[in-house]
Amino acid sequence: MWWFLAAALALQLYFVQELLAALLLFTLAFAVLAGLALVFFLAERAGQVSLAWVEPRTRSVVPKLRERALGLLEDLSKKPFRRPRSETAQ
């Protein structure tokens, strides 16, 4: 009977050790996944903050760039597509 109790106790200790090892592995895996989720969340949050910071500063630049682009398009539209005195290909 004592041998049986000792064997049952040893099996229970082994089972508990296996459960604790599995718990440790799953805890580490969950911690890694939670860390990745935190990194993605912080990157997204930083993107929102930077866009909120940049938006008011770009409002004064956009009209100037639009005016410049329209001027460049106007200059481009006045240029001929072909060189003077060039002949068409036959």
Secondary structure, DSSP 8 states (H G I E B T S, - for coil): -HHHHHHHHHHHHHHHHHHHHHHHHHHHHHHHHHHHHHHHHHHHHHHHHHHHHHHHHHHTTHHHHHHHHHHHHHHHHHS-SS-TT-----
